[in-house]
């Protein structure tokens, strides 16, 4: 009977919880991945005190719902066609203070200023890309953040046939 307890714990959802960075607490948020569009941009908002207040991702040409509260300093990074976010570096104290996203085309964007403990997030498997963001926010900012990774979408190619007259 005792043998089943460790096995049950290993297979329980709490053991497979995704990694988050930060102290946590507050209201849970998650961007809803779009099965038909990849992430094409990221927008963040910071407070006058430097903590990350909100985050949005853009799927195709549409922005996700704002996760958190609007701050006073908005910044955004738009990806090029076929470009993907493949890693995130950041820092936090009580709230997230900095995010640096980098892409598979060698570009990057820095949001905020490094302050406090740092983290690096990247996919478990080569070829995976950022597909979503989740975490918690409170009145004074985003208290923790995590990243969902998955395979990039394969763009369908359209074959057109010419007609002869």
C-alpha atoms as an extended CHARMM CRD file, in Angstrom:
* protein
*
       165  EXT
         1         1  UNK       CA              0.0000000000        0.0000000000        0.0000000000  PROA      1               0.0000000000
         2         2  UNK       CA              2.7800000000        2.4570000000        0.8690000000  PROA      2               0.0000000000
         3         3  UNK       CA              4.4050000000        1.7580000000       -2.5000000000  PROA      3               0.0000000000
         4         4  UNK       CA              1.4050000000        3.3170000000       -4.2880000000  PROA      4               0.0000000000
         5         5  UNK       CA              1.6860000000        6.6210000000       -2.4160000000  PROA      5               0.0000000000
         6         6  UNK       CA              5.0380000000        7.6660000000       -3.9630000000  PROA      6               0.0000000000
         7         7  UNK       CA              3.8610000000        6.5460000000       -7.3940000000  PROA      7               0.0000000000
         8         8  UNK       CA              0.6210000000        8.4900000000       -7.0300000000  PROA      8               0.0000000000
         9         9  UNK       CA              2.5680000000       11.5960000000       -5.9760000000  PROA      9               0.0000000000
        10        10  UNK       CA              4.9400000000       11.2730000000       -8.9270000000  PROA      10              0.0000000000
        11        11  UNK       CA              2.0320000000       11.2100000000      -11.3680000000  PROA      11              0.0000000000
        12        12  UNK       CA             -0.0370000000       13.9140000000       -9.6840000000  PROA      12              0.0000000000
        13        13  UNK       CA             -0.4440000000       17.2800000000      -11.4700000000  PROA      13              0.0000000000
        14        14  UNK       CA              1.3850000000       19.1510000000       -8.7050000000  PROA      14              0.0000000000
        15        15  UNK       CA              4.5800000000       17.2820000000       -9.4990000000  PROA      15              0.0000000000
        16        16  UNK       CA              4.4160000000       18.3750000000      -13.1170000000  PROA      16              0.0000000000
        17        17  UNK       CA              3.7640000000       22.0660000000      -12.4180000000  PROA      17              0.0000000000
        18        18  UNK       CA              5.5390000000       24.4150000000      -14.7880000000  PROA      18              0.0000000000
        19        19  UNK       CA              8.4610000000       26.5180000000      -13.5630000000  PROA      19              0.0000000000
        20        20  UNK       CA              7.7530000000       30.0780000000      -12.4560000000  PROA      20              0.0000000000
        21        21  UNK       CA             10.2080000000       32.8080000000      -11.5250000000  PROA      21              0.0000000000
        22        22  UNK       CA              9.5120000000       35.3240000000       -8.7560000000  PROA      22              0.0000000000
        23        23  UNK       CA              8.0140000000       35.3400000000       -5.2770000000  PROA      23              0.0000000000
        24        24  UNK       CA              4.4460000000       34.6090000000       -6.3790000000  PROA      24              0.0000000000
        25        25  UNK       CA              1.0830000000       35.4800000000       -4.9110000000  PROA      25              0.0000000000
        26        26  UNK       CA             -1.9320000000       37.3070000000       -6.2230000000  PROA      26              0.0000000000
        27        27  UNK       CA             -4.2500000000       36.6360000000       -9.1400000000  PROA      27              0.0000000000
        28        28  UNK       CA             -3.3200000000       33.9170000000      -11.6220000000  PROA      28              0.0000000000
        29        29  UNK       CA             -3.0030000000       34.8400000000      -15.3100000000  PROA      29              0.0000000000
        30        30  UNK       CA             -2.2810000000       32.9250000000      -18.4820000000  PROA      30              0.0000000000
        31        31  UNK       CA             -2.2610000000       33.8500000000      -22.1440000000  PROA      31              0.0000000000
        32        32  UNK       CA             -4.3270000000       31.4330000000      -24.1850000000  PROA      32              0.0000000000
        33        33  UNK       CA             -2.2290000000       29.9110000000      -26.9600000000  PROA      33              0.0000000000
        34        34  UNK       CA             -3.6810000000       30.3690000000      -30.4230000000  PROA      34              0.0000000000
        35        35  UNK       CA             -3.6000000000       27.0650000000      -32.3480000000  PROA      35              0.0000000000
        36        36  UNK       CA             -3.6330000000       28.9320000000      -35.6690000000  PROA      36              0.0000000000
        37        37  UNK       CA             -1.1090000000       31.7260000000      -34.9800000000  PROA      37              0.0000000000
        38        38  UNK       CA              2.3170000000       32.0020000000      -33.4280000000  PROA      38              0.0000000000
        39        39  UNK       CA              3.5180000000       34.6950000000      -31.0680000000  PROA      39              0.0000000000
        40        40  UNK       CA              4.4770000000       37.7020000000      -33.1770000000  PROA      40              0.0000000000
        41        41  UNK       CA              5.1370000000       40.2810000000      -30.4660000000  PROA      41              0.0000000000
        42        42  UNK       CA              5.3400000000       41.0550000000      -26.7800000000  PROA      42              0.0000000000
        43        43  UNK       CA              4.1780000000       44.1910000000      -24.9400000000  PROA      43              0.0000000000
        44        44  UNK       CA              4.9570000000       45.0820000000      -21.3280000000  PROA      44              0.0000000000
        45        45  UNK       CA              4.1010000000       47.9240000000      -18.9850000000  PROA      45              0.0000000000
        46        46  UNK       CA              6.2070000000       49.0760000000      -16.0190000000  PROA      46              0.0000000000
        47        47  UNK       CA              5.4170000000       51.2220000000      -12.9860000000  PROA      47              0.0000000000
        48        48  UNK       CA              7.3280000000       54.4030000000      -12.1420000000  PROA      48              0.0000000000
        49        49  UNK       CA              9.1520000000       52.3040000000       -9.5260000000  PROA      49              0.0000000000
        50        50  UNK       CA             10.4350000000       49.8230000000      -12.1150000000  PROA      50              0.0000000000
        51        51  UNK       CA              8.3390000000       46.7240000000      -11.5280000000  PROA      51              0.0000000000
        52        52  UNK       CA              6.6040000000       44.9060000000      -14.3630000000  PROA      52              0.0000000000
        53        53  UNK       CA              2.8860000000       45.7210000000      -14.1330000000  PROA      53              0.0000000000
        54        54  UNK       CA              1.4180000000       43.8920000000      -17.1420000000  PROA      54              0.0000000000
        55        55  UNK       CA              2.2780000000       41.7470000000      -20.1200000000  PROA      55              0.0000000000
        56        56  UNK       CA              0.5890000000       40.9180000000      -23.4120000000  PROA      56              0.0000000000
        57        57  UNK       CA              1.5880000000       38.6870000000      -26.2950000000  PROA      57              0.0000000000
        58        58  UNK       CA              0.5160000000       39.1020000000      -29.8860000000  PROA      58              0.0000000000
        59        59  UNK       CA             -0.6990000000       36.0640000000      -31.8070000000  PROA      59              0.0000000000
        60        60  UNK       CA             -0.7190000000       36.7980000000      -35.5270000000  PROA      60              0.0000000000
        61        61  UNK       CA             -2.0360000000       40.3700000000      -35.6670000000  PROA      61              0.0000000000
        62        62  UNK       CA             -4.1330000000       40.2660000000      -32.4500000000  PROA      62              0.0000000000
        63        63  UNK       CA             -2.9570000000       41.1560000000      -28.9510000000  PROA      63              0.0000000000
        64        64  UNK       CA             -3.9150000000       38.9100000000      -26.0390000000  PROA      64              0.0000000000
        65        65  UNK       CA             -5.7980000000       40.2280000000      -23.0510000000  PROA      65              0.0000000000
        66        66  UNK       CA             -3.6700000000       42.4210000000      -20.7590000000  PROA      66              0.0000000000
        67        67  UNK       CA             -2.3730000000       40.3060000000      -17.8740000000  PROA      67              0.0000000000
        68        68  UNK       CA             -1.9470000000       42.5490000000      -14.8240000000  PROA      68              0.0000000000
        69        69  UNK       CA             -2.5190000000       46.2760000000      -14.3750000000  PROA      69              0.0000000000
        70        70  UNK       CA             -1.4020000000       48.9760000000      -16.7930000000  PROA      70              0.0000000000
        71        71  UNK       CA              1.6620000000       50.9250000000      -15.7540000000  PROA      71              0.0000000000
        72        72  UNK       CA              3.0590000000       54.2040000000      -17.0390000000  PROA      72              0.0000000000
        73        73  UNK       CA              5.8730000000       52.9720000000      -19.2940000000  PROA      73              0.0000000000
        74        74  UNK       CA              4.7680000000       50.7200000000      -22.1780000000  PROA      74              0.0000000000
        75        75  UNK       CA              7.2610000000       48.9370000000      -24.4350000000  PROA      75              0.0000000000
        76        76  UNK       CA              6.7700000000       46.4090000000      -27.1990000000  PROA      76              0.0000000000
        77        77  UNK       CA              8.8540000000       44.1630000000      -29.4280000000  PROA      77              0.0000000000
        78        78  UNK       CA              7.4410000000       42.9720000000      -32.7550000000  PROA      78              0.0000000000
        79        79  UNK       CA              8.9190000000       39.8370000000      -34.2790000000  PROA      79              0.0000000000
        80        80  UNK       CA              9.8320000000       39.5230000000      -37.9310000000  PROA      80              0.0000000000
        81        81  UNK       CA              7.9660000000       36.9830000000      -40.0930000000  PROA      81              0.0000000000
        82        82  UNK       CA              9.2180000000       33.4930000000      -39.1870000000  PROA      82              0.0000000000
        83        83  UNK       CA             11.0320000000       34.7660000000      -36.0680000000  PROA      83              0.0000000000
        84        84  UNK       CA             10.4320000000       33.0910000000      -32.6870000000  PROA      84              0.0000000000
        85        85  UNK       CA             11.3080000000       33.7860000000      -29.0560000000  PROA      85              0.0000000000
        86        86  UNK       CA             13.6000000000       30.9850000000      -27.8620000000  PROA      86              0.0000000000
        87        87  UNK       CA             14.6940000000       32.2390000000      -24.4540000000  PROA      87              0.0000000000
        88        88  UNK       CA             14.0210000000       34.7210000000      -21.6750000000  PROA      88              0.0000000000
        89        89  UNK       CA             16.3900000000       36.2130000000      -19.1170000000  PROA      89              0.0000000000
        90        90  UNK       CA             14.9750000000       38.2130000000      -16.2240000000  PROA      90              0.0000000000
        91        91  UNK       CA             15.2510000000       39.4640000000      -12.6800000000  PROA      91              0.0000000000
        92        92  UNK       CA             12.9650000000       39.9870000000       -9.7070000000  PROA      92              0.0000000000
        93        93  UNK       CA             12.7530000000       41.2070000000       -6.1350000000  PROA      93              0.0000000000
        94        94  UNK       CA              9.2160000000       41.3260000000       -4.7470000000  PROA      94              0.0000000000
        95        95  UNK       CA              8.0190000000       41.7710000000       -8.3440000000  PROA      95              0.0000000000
        96        96  UNK       CA              9.4740000000       41.0930000000      -11.7900000000  PROA      96              0.0000000000
        97        97  UNK       CA             11.9540000000       43.8810000000      -12.6200000000  PROA      97              0.0000000000
        98        98  UNK       CA             13.4010000000       42.9040000000      -15.9940000000  PROA      98              0.0000000000
        99        99  UNK       CA             12.7550000000       40.6740000000      -18.9840000000  PROA      99              0.0000000000
       100       100  UNK       CA             15.1280000000       40.1760000000      -21.8890000000  PROA      100             0.0000000000
       101       101  UNK       CA             13.7220000000       38.0550000000      -24.7200000000  PROA      101             0.0000000000
       102       102  UNK       CA             15.9230000000       36.6450000000      -27.4480000000  PROA      102             0.0000000000
       103       103  UNK       CA             15.0020000000       35.1120000000      -30.7760000000  PROA      103             0.0000000000
       104       104  UNK       CA             16.1270000000       32.4590000000      -33.2120000000  PROA      104             0.0000000000
       105       105  UNK       CA             17.2720000000       35.2490000000      -35.5500000000  PROA      105             0.0000000000
       106       106  UNK       CA             19.7900000000       36.6420000000      -33.0570000000  PROA      106             0.0000000000
       107       107  UNK       CA             17.6950000000       39.6330000000      -32.0030000000  PROA      107             0.0000000000
       108       108  UNK       CA             16.6410000000       40.5840000000      -28.5110000000  PROA      108             0.0000000000
       109       109  UNK       CA             14.7060000000       43.1530000000      -26.5440000000  PROA      109             0.0000000000
       110       110  UNK       CA             15.2600000000       44.3550000000      -22.9970000000  PROA      110             0.0000000000
       111       111  UNK       CA             12.3330000000       45.4740000000      -20.8400000000  PROA      111             0.0000000000
       112       112  UNK       CA             13.1350000000       47.0820000000      -17.4860000000  PROA      112             0.0000000000
       113       113  UNK       CA             16.4000000000       47.0400000000      -15.5610000000  PROA      113             0.0000000000
       114       114  UNK       CA             18.1770000000       44.1210000000      -13.9190000000  PROA      114             0.0000000000
       115       115  UNK       CA             17.6450000000       44.2290000000      -10.1670000000  PROA      115             0.0000000000
       116       116  UNK       CA             17.5840000000       41.3750000000       -7.6630000000  PROA      116             0.0000000000
       117       117  UNK       CA             17.6680000000       37.6520000000       -8.3350000000  PROA      117             0.0000000000
       118       118  UNK       CA             18.0740000000       36.5530000000      -11.9570000000  PROA      118             0.0000000000
       119       119  UNK       CA             16.6900000000       33.6700000000      -13.9870000000  PROA      119             0.0000000000
       120       120  UNK       CA             17.0460000000       32.1640000000      -17.4390000000  PROA      120             0.0000000000
       121       121  UNK       CA             14.1370000000       30.3460000000      -19.0880000000  PROA      121             0.0000000000
       122       122  UNK       CA             14.3950000000       28.3080000000      -22.2510000000  PROA      122             0.0000000000
       123       123  UNK       CA             12.5940000000       25.3070000000      -23.7790000000  PROA      123             0.0000000000
       124       124  UNK       CA             13.2620000000       21.7370000000      -22.7210000000  PROA      124             0.0000000000
       125       125  UNK       CA             13.8560000000       20.6050000000      -26.2990000000  PROA      125             0.0000000000
       126       126  UNK       CA             15.7270000000       22.0830000000      -29.2300000000  PROA      126             0.0000000000
       127       127  UNK       CA             13.4500000000       23.6650000000      -31.8130000000  PROA      127             0.0000000000
       128       128  UNK       CA             10.7400000000       24.6730000000      -29.3420000000  PROA      128             0.0000000000
       129       129  UNK       CA              9.5910000000       28.2970000000      -29.1400000000  PROA      129             0.0000000000
       130       130  UNK       CA              7.5900000000       30.4900000000      -26.7700000000  PROA      130             0.0000000000
       131       131  UNK       CA              3.8720000000       29.7170000000      -27.0530000000  PROA      131             0.0000000000
       132       132  UNK       CA              2.4600000000       31.4090000000      -23.9370000000  PROA      132             0.0000000000
       133       133  UNK       CA              3.0750000000       33.2330000000      -20.6610000000  PROA      133             0.0000000000
       134       134  UNK       CA              1.5460000000       32.6610000000      -17.2120000000  PROA      134             0.0000000000
       135       135  UNK       CA              2.0470000000       33.7260000000      -13.6060000000  PROA      135             0.0000000000
       136       136  UNK       CA              0.5270000000       35.8880000000      -10.8790000000  PROA      136             0.0000000000
       137       137  UNK       CA             -0.0600000000       39.6090000000      -10.4870000000  PROA      137             0.0000000000
       138       138  UNK       CA             -1.0190000000       41.8880000000       -7.6060000000  PROA      138             0.0000000000
       139       139  UNK       CA             -1.8380000000       45.5740000000       -7.3480000000  PROA      139             0.0000000000
       140       140  UNK       CA              1.8430000000       46.5610000000       -7.3630000000  PROA      140             0.0000000000
       141       141  UNK       CA              3.0120000000       44.3200000000      -10.2000000000  PROA      141             0.0000000000
       142       142  UNK       CA              3.6070000000       40.8550000000      -11.6080000000  PROA      142             0.0000000000
       143       143  UNK       CA              4.8660000000       38.7050000000       -8.7410000000  PROA      143             0.0000000000
       144       144  UNK       CA              5.9390000000       35.6570000000      -10.7400000000  PROA      144             0.0000000000
       145       145  UNK       CA              6.1030000000       34.5950000000      -14.3590000000  PROA      145             0.0000000000
       146       146  UNK       CA              6.4470000000       31.3770000000      -16.3060000000  PROA      146             0.0000000000
       147       147  UNK       CA              6.7740000000       30.4850000000      -19.9570000000  PROA      147             0.0000000000
       148       148  UNK       CA              5.1040000000       27.8490000000      -22.1240000000  PROA      148             0.0000000000
       149       149  UNK       CA              7.1820000000       26.2920000000      -24.8750000000  PROA      149             0.0000000000
       150       150  UNK       CA              6.1210000000       24.2130000000      -27.8510000000  PROA      150             0.0000000000
       151       151  UNK       CA              6.7780000000       23.3760000000      -31.4580000000  PROA      151             0.0000000000
       152       152  UNK       CA              6.4670000000       26.2280000000      -33.9750000000  PROA      152             0.0000000000
       153       153  UNK       CA              3.5430000000       26.0610000000      -36.3620000000  PROA      153             0.0000000000
       154       154  UNK       CA              4.3110000000       24.8240000000      -39.8430000000  PROA      154             0.0000000000
       155       155  UNK       CA              3.1630000000       27.3600000000      -42.3800000000  PROA      155             0.0000000000
       156       156  UNK       CA              0.9900000000       25.8450000000      -45.0630000000  PROA      156             0.0000000000
       157       157  UNK       CA              2.2010000000       26.4660000000      -48.5760000000  PROA      157             0.0000000000
       158       158  UNK       CA             -0.3110000000       27.0580000000      -51.2540000000  PROA      158             0.0000000000
       159       159  UNK       CA              0.3330000000       25.5120000000      -54.6050000000  PROA      159             0.0000000000
       160       160  UNK       CA             -1.2700000000       27.3500000000      -57.4600000000  PROA      160             0.0000000000
       161       161  UNK       CA             -1.7340000000       25.7710000000      -60.8020000000  PROA      161             0.0000000000
       162       162  UNK       CA             -1.6290000000       27.8110000000      -63.9520000000  PROA      162             0.0000000000
       163       163  UNK       CA             -4.1700000000       27.3010000000      -66.6730000000  PROA      163             0.0000000000
       164       164  UNK       CA             -3.4500000000       27.2460000000      -70.3230000000  PROA      164             0.0000000000
       165       165  UNK       CA             -5.8860000000       28.5750000000      -72.8160000000  PROA      165             0.0000000000
